[in-house]
Amino acid sequence: ADMVDCRFGALIKEVSVGQFWDGFDSVSLRVRDVHGQPMLLKLKDWPPGDDFSEIMPGRFKDLMNGLPLREYTQRDGRLNLASRLPDVLGKPDLGPKMYNAYGSAAYPSEGTTNLHLDMSDAVNVLVYVGTPFAESEDDSARCEEEVVAAQGAIDECDDLTRKRMEEDLSCKMGALWHIYAAEDADKIRHLLRTVAEEEGREIEGRNDPIHDQIFYLDVELRKRLLAEYGVKGWAILQCLGDAVFIPAGAPHQVRNLHSCIKIAEDFVSPEHLAHCVKLTHEFRQLPETHANHEDKLQVKNIIFHSVKDAVGVLSKETAV
């Protein structure tokens, strides 16, 4: 699995998985950067290349049983069109995957996961929130700063969320999401290209500022997006046990307020299949070395076998 320093987007190779977990809740045990500051580490896409159901069958069963909207989110769900693919084709890897990362509440301009979009729909469940603690005076001050900063994230949310946090004191906040409509992706892309040009950053050739995941929309960029393009997304505060649904093609970003373990399962809904097709063509324009260049979802196969199943059912009913 890849270890990433969220503050700088750098891949970290010298940190072990054991060191990552040692510092998950304890700030004092976190690996330090060259400036002596604790790294904001993220362990991406675990398990890498392995099927969760095979290496942890018990936990896989518990997780899948707990997912909402089962007809969409289960592997064999009636409205999960990926379930229509026959086994002989080799089905796409739709998860579940674990996303484990430290909290970055004290760094409001730096996300845990930068702005990007996915070809399939997804449900993301927050299964653990670690409130930071420290064993030294300096680290204790840093922990207090993080807790106060995390509370400030509530102000970015809507009235219903603020009311929930006021009335339900058992809510353990973990992450702040910003999700935008898929139809606004081009406007966001135009803003990011403009910002890159203003900052002297070059987005080469067929690369894409959203697909490359090089931007986190902080408060100032979100204000600019609204003022110049009329685009406003949804700020969603994810608490322990909450499931967040992300539609296919919807640009989104995440900032962990505290250390979080999230588990995500992808699916293909009939409602967003058009976005899947559009993104297949869009991803194909990316450089061949880009991680998203290949059609890993097998969209055309999914469409063919979904239509085939539907025609088969209609033919049987007509025959009767």
N, C-alpha and C positions, 0 to 999 in steps of 0.2 A: 504494500500500500504506500501511496505517496504521502510524505510529510511536508506541509507547506507552512511558511511563516506568513500569516495573513497580513501583517503590516506592510510587507514589501513584495508579497507574491512570489517569494523565492522558494525553490524546492530545497529542502534541508535533508541531506543524506547522512550526516554524522549523528543524528539523534535516533535512538532506538525507540521501538514501540513501548518498551518498559519505562523509559524516561518520560515519554509523553504521558502515560497514565499516572506516574508518580506526581507530576505537576498538575494534574487535571483539576483538583480542588485546592491543593496547597501551592500558593504563589511562591513560597520560599523554596520549593523544590523544582521550580521551573528552570529549564535551560536558559542561560543568558546569552544575549547577543554581544557583539564586540564593544558596545557601549555600556555593558553591565545591566541592561534592562531585560526583564523577563520576556521571552519570545511569546507571541500569540500564535500558537501552533494549531494546525488542523490536520487530522488524519482522514484522508479522502477515500471514499468509495471502498469501504471494507465490507465483506471480504473481496479482494481483487481477483476476478476471474473464476471464483468459486461460487457454487450455488448455496445460498444460505440454508436451504431446506436440507441439504446433504451434510453440512458440517455442524449445524445446530438444529436438528429436526424438531426438538421439543419447543425451543424458543420460536422457531418459524411458525409452528402450529398456533402457539399462543398469540403471536403477532397478527397472523392472518385472521384469526377468529375475532380479534379486537378491532379490525378496520371497519369504518362506517361504509355505507353504500356498497354492500357486498356484491351486488350484481355488476358493478363497475370494477371494483378493486380486487376481487378474487381472480386468481389465474384462470379459473374456468367460469368466470362470471358471464352471464348471458349477454350483458351489454359491454363487456370487454372484448372488442373485436379481435384482439391478439389471440384470444382463445380459439378462434376459428382456424388458425394455422395447424395443418397436420404435423404430427411428430416427425415425419420423414424429412421435413424441410429444415429442422433445427430452429427452434423458436428463439426470438431475440431475448437478450438479457434485460428483463424489466425489473429486476430486483427480487427481494428487497436488499437495499444497501444501507449500511450505517454511516452516519456523518457525525464525527466526533470532533469538537473544537472548543478551545478556551473562550472565555467571555472577553468582549472588547468594548464594554460599556464606556470606559474612560477614553476611547478613541472614536468619537462619533463620525469622523470623516473616513474611517477605514472599516470596510465590511469583512465579515467572515467569508461570505461568498459574494463576489462582485456581480454586477448586473449581467444577466444572460437569459437565454430562453431555451426551452427543450422541445423536441419534436413530438413527444408524447405527453399525455396528462400525467399527473402525479398526485399522490397523497403523502404528506409528510407528518409523522407523528413524533411528538417530543416525549421521550420515555424517561429522561433523567435530567435534572438540573442541579448543578453543583454550586453552592454558594461559596465564594472564595474565603479561605482563612490563611493566616500567616504565622510564622514563628519568629519573626524579627520585627523591630519597631518600624523600620522603613517599609517593609512589606505590609504591615498592618495598616499604615496610612494609605497605602495604595489600594488595599482591599476596601477600606471605608470610602475612598473616592469612587471606586467601581460601583459599590452598592448605591451611593447617592446618584451617580450618573445613570444607573439603570432605572431608578425611579423616574428620572426626567423623561424617559422614553414614552411614558404614559401620555404626556402632553401632545405627542405627535398623532395620537389615535383619536377615533371618533368618540362621540358622547356615550354610546353604549359600552364601549370598552372601558372608558373612565368610570362609568357607573359600576361596571362589574368589579373593577379593582377596588373601588371604595366599599362595596357591599360584601364582597367575598374575600375575606382576609386570608383564606387558605390558598388562594391563587399564587402559584410560584412562577413568576415570569421567567422566561428563558431566552426568547429571541424576538427581534423586531423584523418583520418582513415588509417590503414594499413591492406590490404587484401591480402591473399595468396591463391594460387591455391589449390584446394581440394587434388590434387595428392601429394602435399608436406606435408600433415598433419603428416605423420609418421616420416618424417625427423625432423620436428619441435618438435614433441613429444619426439624423441630421444634426441635432444638438451636439452629440458627442464628437462628430467629425469637426464641427466648428470649434469646440473646446480644445480638441487636439491641435488644431491649427494655431489657435491663440497661444497655446503653451509650447509650440514648436515641436510637438510630437508627431511623428510621421506614421500614418497607417498605410502600410505598403500594399500596392497592387490590389489583389482580390481579397485582402483581409477585411475584417468587419469589426467595428468597435464593440458590438454586442456579443458576437460569437467568440471574440478573442478574450472576453471577460477581463478587460483592462480598466474598467471604470466602476466606481461605487458612487451612486448619486447621493451626495451629502445634502444638507439642508439648503445650501446656496444653489446647488445645481437643480434641486427639486423646485425651488422658487422660480428659477430661470425657466425651467421647463414649462411651468404653469403660465408665467407671464408672457413668454415669447411664442409658445406653441399651443397654449390652452389645454395642456395635458396634465391631468391629476390622477394619480393612482390610488391604491388602497394601502393604508398603513395598518398592519395586522400584528397585534401583540400575541405571541404564542406562549401559552403557559403550560406547565407540566400536564401531560395527558391530552393536550389539544391536537387535533388533526387539521392541517392546512391543505386545501386543495389548490393546485396550480394548473390552470388550463394549458393545453398545448399551444405553443406560440406566444404565451404571455411573458413579456420581459419581467424579471423579478430579481431581487437581491435580498440578502439576509445579513443581519448583524446580531451575533450572540451577545446578550447582555450578561449572561453568566455562562460557565462551561456547560455545554449541552451534549447529550446523546440523542440524535434523531434517527429515525428509520423511515426510509422512503420506498414506496412501491409505485412503479409506473403502470399505466394502462392506456388503452386506446378506446376512447369513447366515440360513438357515432356522431355526436354533436360537434366534435372538433376535428373530424377526419379531414376536412378541407384544409385546415391549418397544417396537418401532417403532410399532406401532398405538397402544399406551397413550400414548406420548409425543406422537403426532400430536394426540390429544384434549387432552393436557395443555398443549401449546404453543398450542393454539387458544384457551385461556382467558387467555393473556397479553394485555397491551394491544396494540392494532393497530400501534402504533409500535415494538413490541419486535422485535429482530432475528430471534427464533425463532418469531414468530407464524405465519408462512406455512409450509405444508407443502412444503418444497423437495425432499423426498425422493420425493414422489408414491407414498406407501405403498400406497394403494388400487389404483393402476395396476400396481404391482409384484406385488401379490397376484393381481390378475385375470389378468395375463399368465403368471405362474408356474403358476397352477392350469390355465390354458388349455393351456400346453405339456405339463403332466403328464397331463392328460386325453387330449391328442392322442397321446401315447406309449402310454398304456394302451389306447386304442381300437385302435391299430395292432396291438398284441400280441394283443388279444382277437380281432381279425379273422383273424389268422394261425392 
